Amino acid sequence: MPDKSFLDWPFFEDHHRRLAADLDAWAAAELPALLANEHEDLDGTCRKLVQGLSAGGWLDYVVPASHGGKFDRLDVRSLCLIRETLARHAGLADFSFVMQGLGSGPVTLAGTAEQQDAWLPKVRAGQAVSAFALSEPEAGSDVAALATTAVEDGDHYVLNGTKTWISNGGIADVYTVVARTGEAPGAKGLSAFVVPADTPGFAVTDRIEVIAPHPLGTLTFTDCRIPKTAMIGGPGQGFKLSMMNLDVFRSTVGAAALGFARKALDLSLERAGTRQLFGAPMGDLQLVQGKLADMALRVDASALLVYRAAWTKDQGAPRVTREASIAKLYATDEAQQVIDDAVQIFGGHGVVSGNPVETLYREIRALRIYEGASEVQKVVIARQALADYAAAGI
């Protein structure tokens, strides 16, 4: 990556700069072998990636120091730098990394000592693949509409319902599941639970194929009994805990998009400098220069928003809903445009299956949907802006 000047921004400390350099070198050396069978064995490749990320020490960043992690609490700038760097090298590596954090995040944030001791060391060591089971067939963006139930029965809860669009569905060893316990209507009646994959009554009933392949599945709970000790936090805390988890990881979605966009820009600069058109490099054409300028602008603006959100969270802000939503919305939407411009610069080669920019074109699309679609982020941002205006009493 030619342009590393952003690492000199005041958002970062020296250990962040070392992290970016070390991970970049590790990814270049190790990822090709880990991804060798990506197209033949997707599930096996993801498990290998998790183990490789653990061996490299990168999963130290998804658990707290109390359980072998790098920091006392999750450092969002580090998470963003890791996702940006991995996405620039390989989207599946980024996916495998973040799911270890997103899936175990509720346990990190509010789990009991027993839950943390049971799962966080395994997540860090790559011995347990984790997943976050929130979405349902009729409840994706509208979390308050979740229908999966957890009914109290003596010392247990009994889960019934369906989850879908669950990343790592089918390969995870442990799922964080949000279900309706009914303490109050809507979002206030949801609770979160740790559910091991071998729990009787739990099944992966479908695998979903998407344009940028990664493990994705539908989960079914049929009279699935889990002990009360499986609840994370307290009754009715599931929605709040989910939002706290997304508060940490939503900015990192923007960081992954930024990694894709940086790669697209780098590929485009190389193409423009070497491709000859009309007796001169393509980069001499003003229309191409215009695209490159727009791409560079979108990349830098996205980076500023992503790392502002991450820095704000790391400074101790209890919530960064507005900042994270702005970063996620802008970075993912603009990365889509950067990559589209890259495809245009590559011309016919850009739509050939397996070409790097064609791969990026497929990789970026899902980021504008998961962890809150772009339209939902606009609602969140507008509501926060209105609330801040009202609170200011202007």
C-alpha positions as CSV (number, residue, x, y, z in Angstrom):
1,M,0.0,0.0,0.0
2,P,1.8,3.1,-1.2
3,D,0.0,5.7,1.0
4,K,0.4,5.1,4.7
5,S,0.3,8.7,5.7
6,F,-2.9,8.2,7.6
7,L,-1.0,6.3,10.3
8,D,0.6,9.7,11.3
9,W,-2.8,11.2,12.2
10,P,-3.3,12.0,15.9
11,F,-5.9,9.3,16.2
12,F,-3.2,6.7,16.6
13,E,-0.5,5.9,19.1
14,D,2.9,4.2,18.4
15,H,1.5,0.7,19.2
16,H,-1.2,1.2,16.5
17,R,1.5,2.0,13.9
18,R,3.5,-1.0,14.9
19,L,0.3,-3.1,14.7
20,A,-0.5,-2.0,11.2
21,A,3.1,-2.7,9.9
22,D,3.4,-6.1,11.6
23,L,0.0,-7.3,10.5
24,D,0.6,-6.1,6.9
25,A,3.8,-8.2,6.8
26,W,2.1,-11.2,8.4
27,A,-0.8,-11.1,6.0
28,A,1.4,-11.0,3.0
29,A,3.5,-13.9,4.2
30,E,0.8,-16.2,5.8
31,L,-2.6,-15.6,4.1
32,P,-1.8,-17.1,0.7
33,A,-1.2,-20.6,2.3
34,L,-4.2,-20.2,4.6
35,L,-6.5,-19.4,1.7
36,A,-5.1,-22.0,-0.7
37,N,-8.3,-24.1,-0.6
38,E,-10.8,-21.2,-0.3
39,H,-12.9,-22.2,-3.2
40,E,-12.9,-26.0,-2.6
41,D,-13.4,-26.0,1.2
42,L,-14.9,-22.7,2.5
43,D,-15.7,-24.0,6.0
44,G,-12.3,-25.6,6.4
45,T,-10.6,-22.5,5.2
46,C,-12.4,-20.3,7.7
47,R,-11.4,-22.7,10.5
48,K,-7.8,-22.5,9.3
49,L,-8.0,-18.7,9.2
50,V,-9.2,-18.6,12.8
51,Q,-6.4,-20.8,13.9
52,G,-3.8,-18.9,11.9
53,L,-5.1,-15.6,13.3
54,S,-4.7,-17.0,16.7
55,A,-1.2,-18.3,16.1
56,G,-0.2,-14.8,14.8
57,G,-1.5,-13.2,18.0
58,W,-4.2,-11.2,16.2
59,L,-7.1,-12.7,18.2
60,D,-5.5,-11.2,21.3
61,Y,-7.3,-8.1,20.2
62,V,-10.8,-9.5,20.4
63,V,-10.8,-10.5,24.1
64,P,-9.8,-8.5,27.2
65,A,-6.5,-8.8,29.1
66,S,-8.2,-10.7,31.9
67,H,-8.5,-13.6,29.5
68,G,-5.2,-13.3,27.6
69,G,-6.1,-10.4,25.4
70,K,-4.0,-7.3,24.6
71,F,-5.9,-4.6,26.4
72,D,-8.1,-4.3,29.5
73,R,-11.0,-3.5,27.3
74,L,-11.4,-3.8,23.5
75,D,-9.4,-1.2,21.7
76,V,-11.6,-0.1,18.7
77,R,-8.8,1.6,16.8
78,S,-6.9,-1.7,16.9
79,L,-9.9,-3.6,15.7
80,C,-10.4,-1.1,12.9
81,L,-6.8,-1.2,11.8
82,I,-6.8,-5.0,11.8
83,R,-10.0,-5.2,9.8
84,E,-8.8,-2.6,7.3
85,T,-5.5,-4.4,6.8
86,L,-7.0,-7.9,6.5
87,A,-9.7,-6.7,4.1
88,R,-7.1,-5.1,1.9
89,H,-5.4,-8.6,1.7
90,A,-8.4,-10.9,1.7
91,G,-12.1,-10.4,2.6
92,L,-12.5,-13.9,4.1
93,A,-9.6,-13.3,6.5
94,D,-11.3,-10.1,7.7
95,F,-14.6,-12.0,8.1
96,S,-13.0,-14.7,10.2
97,F,-11.3,-12.2,12.4
98,V,-14.3,-10.0,13.2
99,M,-16.7,-12.9,13.9
100,Q,-14.5,-14.0,16.7
101,G,-15.0,-10.6,18.3
102,L,-18.6,-10.0,17.3
103,G,-19.7,-13.4,18.4
104,S,-18.0,-13.3,21.8
105,G,-18.5,-9.5,22.3
106,P,-21.6,-9.8,24.6
107,V,-19.7,-12.3,26.8
108,T,-16.8,-9.8,27.0
109,L,-19.1,-6.9,27.8
110,A,-21.5,-8.5,30.3
111,G,-20.8,-12.2,30.7
112,T,-20.4,-13.8,34.1
113,A,-16.9,-14.9,35.3
114,E,-17.9,-18.5,34.5
115,Q,-19.1,-17.6,31.0
116,Q,-15.9,-15.6,30.3
117,D,-13.7,-18.3,31.7
118,A,-15.4,-21.0,29.6
119,W,-15.4,-19.2,26.2
120,L,-13.0,-16.3,25.9
121,P,-9.7,-18.3,26.2
122,K,-11.1,-20.7,23.5
123,V,-12.1,-17.8,21.2
124,R,-8.6,-16.3,21.6
125,A,-6.9,-19.6,21.0
126,G,-8.9,-20.4,17.9
127,Q,-10.4,-23.4,19.6
128,A,-14.0,-22.1,19.5
129,V,-15.4,-20.4,16.4
130,S,-18.1,-17.9,17.6
131,A,-21.2,-16.4,16.1
132,F,-23.8,-13.7,16.9
133,A,-27.4,-14.9,16.3
134,L,-29.7,-11.8,16.1
135,S,-31.5,-11.7,12.7
136,E,-34.7,-13.6,11.9
137,P,-36.7,-14.2,8.8
138,E,-39.1,-11.4,9.8
139,A,-36.8,-9.3,11.9
140,G,-33.5,-8.0,10.6
141,S,-33.3,-4.3,10.8
142,D,-36.2,-4.2,13.2
143,V,-34.6,-6.0,16.2
144,A,-37.6,-5.3,18.4
145,A,-39.7,-7.6,16.2
146,L,-37.7,-10.7,17.1
147,A,-40.0,-13.7,17.6
148,T,-37.7,-16.5,18.9
149,T,-38.7,-17.2,22.5
150,A,-36.9,-18.3,25.6
151,V,-39.5,-19.6,28.1
152,E,-38.5,-20.1,31.7
153,D,-38.8,-23.7,32.9
154,G,-37.4,-24.4,36.4
155,D,-33.6,-24.0,36.2
156,H,-33.7,-23.7,32.4
157,Y,-34.9,-21.6,29.5
158,V,-36.5,-23.4,26.5
159,L,-35.7,-21.8,23.2
160,N,-38.0,-22.1,20.2
161,G,-37.7,-20.2,16.9
162,T,-35.5,-19.5,13.8
163,K,-32.5,-17.3,13.2
164,T,-31.2,-16.6,9.7
165,W,-28.5,-14.7,7.9
166,I,-26.2,-15.8,10.7
167,S,-22.5,-15.5,9.9
168,N,-20.5,-18.6,10.8
169,G,-23.8,-20.5,10.9
170,G,-22.8,-24.1,10.5
171,I,-19.2,-23.8,11.6
172,A,-19.5,-22.0,15.0
173,D,-18.9,-23.8,18.2
174,V,-20.7,-21.2,20.3
175,Y,-23.5,-18.8,19.5
176,T,-24.7,-15.7,21.3
177,V,-28.5,-15.9,20.8
178,V,-31.0,-13.1,21.4
179,A,-34.5,-14.3,22.2
180,R,-37.8,-12.9,23.6
181,T,-38.2,-13.5,27.4
182,G,-41.1,-11.2,27.6
183,E,-40.2,-8.8,30.5
184,A,-41.8,-6.0,28.5
185,P,-43.1,-5.4,25.0
186,G,-40.7,-4.9,22.1
187,A,-37.0,-4.4,22.6
188,K,-37.3,-4.4,26.4
189,G,-38.4,-8.0,26.4
190,L,-35.3,-9.5,24.9
191,S,-32.5,-11.4,26.6
192,A,-29.1,-12.8,25.4
193,F,-27.8,-16.3,25.9
194,V,-24.7,-18.4,25.3
195,V,-25.7,-21.5,23.3
196,P,-23.0,-24.2,22.5
197,A,-23.5,-25.7,19.0
198,D,-23.9,-29.2,20.5
199,T,-27.0,-28.3,22.6
200,P,-29.9,-30.7,22.0
201,G,-32.7,-29.0,20.1
202,F,-30.3,-26.7,18.2
203,A,-29.8,-27.3,14.4
204,V,-28.4,-25.6,11.4
205,T,-31.2,-26.2,8.9
206,D,-29.9,-24.3,5.9
207,R,-26.8,-22.9,4.4
208,I,-27.1,-19.7,2.4
209,E,-24.8,-18.9,-0.6
210,V,-24.0,-15.3,-1.3
211,I,-22.0,-13.4,-4.0
212,A,-18.9,-13.2,-1.8
213,P,-18.9,-16.7,-0.2
214,H,-18.6,-17.0,3.5
215,P,-20.3,-19.4,6.0
216,L,-23.9,-18.2,6.5
217,G,-26.8,-20.2,7.8
218,T,-30.2,-20.5,9.2
219,L,-30.6,-21.8,12.8
220,T,-33.6,-23.6,14.3
221,F,-34.3,-24.0,18.0
222,T,-36.8,-26.7,18.8
223,D,-37.5,-27.1,22.6
224,C,-33.8,-26.3,23.0
225,R,-33.1,-26.4,26.8
226,I,-30.3,-24.2,28.2
227,P,-29.5,-23.5,31.8
228,K,-30.4,-20.2,33.4
229,T,-26.7,-19.7,33.8
230,A,-26.5,-19.3,30.0
231,M,-28.1,-15.9,30.2
232,I,-25.7,-13.0,29.5
233,G,-26.4,-9.9,31.6
234,G,-29.9,-9.8,33.1
235,P,-33.4,-10.5,31.9
236,G,-34.6,-8.0,29.4
237,Q,-31.0,-6.8,28.7
238,G,-30.6,-8.5,25.3
239,F,-31.4,-5.5,23.1
240,K,-29.2,-3.1,25.1
241,L,-26.4,-5.6,25.1
242,S,-26.7,-6.1,21.3
243,M,-26.5,-2.4,20.8
244,M,-23.5,-2.2,23.0
245,N,-21.8,-4.9,21.0
246,L,-22.6,-3.1,17.7
247,D,-21.4,0.1,19.2
248,V,-17.9,-1.5,19.4
249,F,-18.0,-3.3,16.1
250,R,-20.1,-1.1,13.8
251,S,-17.1,1.2,13.2
252,T,-15.1,-1.7,12.1
253,V,-17.5,-2.5,9.3
254,G,-16.5,0.9,7.9
255,A,-12.9,0.0,8.4
256,A,-13.3,-3.2,6.4
257,A,-14.9,-1.2,3.6
258,L,-12.0,1.2,3.8
259,G,-9.6,-1.7,3.3
260,F,-11.5,-2.8,0.2
261,A,-11.5,0.8,-1.1
262,R,-7.8,1.3,-0.5
263,K,-7.0,-1.9,-2.5
264,A,-9.3,-0.8,-5.3
265,L,-7.5,2.6,-5.4
266,D,-4.0,1.0,-5.4
267,L,-5.0,-1.3,-8.2
268,S,-6.4,1.6,-10.2
269,L,-3.3,3.7,-9.7
270,E,-1.2,0.8,-11.0
271,R,-3.4,0.2,-13.9
272,A,-3.6,3.9,-14.9
273,G,0.2,4.2,-14.7
274,T,1.0,1.1,-16.8
275,R,-1.9,0.8,-19.3
276,Q,-1.2,2.5,-22.6
277,L,-4.0,4.3,-24.3
278,F,-3.6,6.5,-27.4
279,G,0.2,6.4,-27.1
280,A,0.3,7.5,-23.5
281,P,-0.4,6.1,-20.0
282,M,-4.1,5.9,-19.2
283,G,-3.4,8.2,-16.2
284,D,-2.7,11.1,-18.5
285,L,-6.4,11.2,-19.5
286,Q,-8.2,13.8,-17.6
287,L,-11.4,11.7,-17.2
288,V,-9.3,9.0,-15.6
289,Q,-7.6,11.5,-13.4
290,G,-11.0,12.8,-12.3
291,K,-12.0,9.3,-11.2
292,L,-8.7,8.8,-9.3
293,A,-9.1,12.1,-7.5
294,D,-12.7,11.2,-6.5
295,M,-11.5,7.8,-5.3
296,A,-8.7,9.3,-3.2
297,L,-11.1,11.8,-1.7
298,R,-13.6,9.1,-0.7
299,V,-10.8,7.0,0.8
300,D,-9.4,9.8,3.0
301,A,-12.9,11.0,4.1
302,S,-13.9,7.5,5.0
303,A,-10.7,7.0,7.0
304,L,-11.3,10.2,9.0
305,L,-14.8,9.2,9.9
306,V,-13.9,5.6,10.8
307,Y,-11.0,6.5,13.0
308,R,-12.8,9.4,14.6
309,A,-15.5,7.0,15.7
310,A,-13.0,4.5,17.0
311,W,-10.9,7.1,18.8
312,T,-14.0,8.5,20.4
313,K,-15.0,5.1,21.8
314,D,-11.5,4.4,23.0
315,Q,-11.4,7.7,24.9
316,G,-14.2,6.4,27.1
317,A,-17.4,7.6,25.5
318,P,-20.2,5.3,26.8
319,R,-21.9,5.3,23.4
320,V,-20.8,6.3,19.9
321,T,-24.0,5.4,18.1
322,R,-24.0,8.6,16.0
323,E,-20.3,8.5,15.2
324,A,-20.2,4.8,14.4
325,S,-23.4,5.0,12.2
326,I,-21.9,7.9,10.2
327,A,-18.6,6.0,9.7
328,K,-20.4,2.8,8.7
329,L,-22.8,4.5,6.3
330,Y,-20.2,6.8,4.6
331,A,-17.4,4.3,4.4
332,T,-19.5,1.4,3.0
333,D,-21.4,3.5,0.5
334,E,-18.3,5.4,-0.7
335,A,-16.3,2.2,-1.0
336,Q,-18.9,0.8,-3.3
337,Q,-18.4,3.8,-5.6
338,V,-14.6,3.6,-5.4
339,I,-14.7,-0.1,-6.4
340,D,-17.2,0.6,-9.2
341,D,-14.8,3.3,-10.6
342,A,-12.0,0.7,-10.3
343,V,-14.0,-1.8,-12.4
344,Q,-14.5,1.0,-15.0
345,I,-10.8,1.8,-15.1
346,F,-10.0,-1.9,-15.7
347,G,-12.6,-2.1,-18.5
348,G,-13.5,-5.6,-19.7
349,H,-10.9,-7.1,-17.4
350,G,-12.8,-5.6,-14.4
351,V,-15.8,-7.9,-14.9
352,V,-13.8,-11.1,-15.5
353,S,-14.4,-13.6,-12.7
354,G,-11.4,-13.7,-10.4
355,N,-10.0,-10.4,-11.3
356,P,-9.1,-8.5,-8.1
357,V,-11.5,-5.7,-8.7
358,E,-14.3,-8.1,-9.7
359,T,-13.7,-9.8,-6.4
360,L,-13.8,-6.5,-4.5
361,Y,-17.1,-5.7,-6.3
362,R,-18.7,-8.7,-4.8
363,E,-17.1,-8.4,-1.4
364,I,-18.2,-4.8,-0.8
365,R,-21.9,-5.2,-1.4
366,A,-22.9,-7.0,1.8
367,L,-21.2,-4.4,4.0
368,R,-23.9,-1.9,3.1
369,I,-26.5,-4.3,4.5
370,Y,-25.2,-6.1,7.5
371,E,-25.0,-4.6,11.0
372,G,-27.6,-2.1,9.9
373,A,-28.4,-1.3,6.3
374,S,-27.5,2.1,5.0
375,E,-31.1,3.3,5.2
376,V,-31.2,2.2,8.9
377,Q,-28.0,4.2,9.6
378,K,-29.7,7.3,8.1
379,V,-32.6,6.9,10.5
380,V,-30.2,6.4,13.4
381,I,-28.2,9.5,12.5
382,A,-31.3,11.7,12.0
383,R,-32.9,10.6,15.2
384,Q,-29.7,11.3,17.1
385,A,-29.3,14.7,15.5
386,L,-32.9,15.6,16.4
387,A,-32.4,14.4,20.0
388,D,-29.2,16.4,20.4
389,Y,-30.9,19.5,19.0
390,A,-33.8,19.1,21.4
391,A,-31.5,18.5,24.4
392,A,-29.6,21.7,23.6
393,G,-32.8,23.6,24.0
394,I,-32.2,25.8,21.0
